[in-house]
Amino acid sequence: MVLRRYLTDLDSNCTKFKANDREVADMENATEAIFWRILEQVNELDSRFKTVRVLKTGSFYEGTKISQPDEFDFMAVNEELSRPGICQAVV
């Protein structure tokens, strides 16, 4: 019982953070900037993977997040791989 109480206390008081709106916006912007840097590096390795835009998805952007934001979901839109016939399924 003591261990359970300790772990509950640890989870409640030490593993969650409280952030104000400005801090959340800073985290979101930094995360998106890192995502774009990764996409740019991938594009330099292979231009077929050039991203034309990023879609913000997930519970944070849909307004359904029930706790402090701990992740930001992004989808890369790739024009080259979106063209009809560019990809084929092999069965």
N, C-alpha and C positions, 0 to 999 in steps of 0.2 A: 504494500500500500504506500509506503514511503517513496519508493521508486516511481510509482505511478503519479503521485502528487508532485514529485520533483520534475518529472518529464512534462507534465501538464503546465506547471509553472514556467518551465523553460520555454515551452512552445508559446505560451501566452505572452510572456514578457521579453523574450530575447530573440525570437526568430522573426517576429513581424516588425515592420517599421511603419512609422507614421510620416507621411510626406504631405507638405502643403501643395497647392495647385502649381505654384512656380517650380518647385522641385520635381514634380511629376512631369511637367512640360520639359524641363531640362533633361530628365532621364529619357523621355521619349525622343527628343531631338538628337541626343547623343547616340541612342540606339539606332535611329534611322540613318545617321551619318556613317556609322560603322557598317551598316547593311549596304549602303551605297558604295563605300570603299571596297567592300568584298566583291560586289557586282562589277565594279570597274576593273578590278584585278582579274576576275574571271573573263571579262570581255577582252582584256589584253592577251590572255592566253588563247582564246578562241572567239573570234568575232561573231560566230553564230549565236553566242549567248549574250548578245548585247541587249540590255534591258532598256525599254523605252519609257517605262513608268513603274511606280510602285503603288500597289493598292494596300491600304491599311485595313486589316481585317481583325476579327476576333472580338472577344467580349469587351475589352477596353474601348475599342472604337464603336462597338454596337451599343454601348451604354448598359451592358448587362453584367459587368464585373461587380461582384459582391464584396470584394475585399480590396485592400490597397493594391495598386498595379505592381505586378512582379514579372510581367512579360508584355511584350508588344509584338503583335503578329503582322507580318508583311508578306505580300505576294509579289513576285517580280513578273512583270508582263514583258514577254519576249516576242518582238515582232517577227523575227526570222523563223522561229519555230512555230509560230501561229499560222503561217501561210498554209493553205490547203495543199495536201500532197507532200509536204516536206518530211513528215514522219510516217513511217509504216510499221504496223504491228507484225511481228514475226511469230508465227505459231508452229 
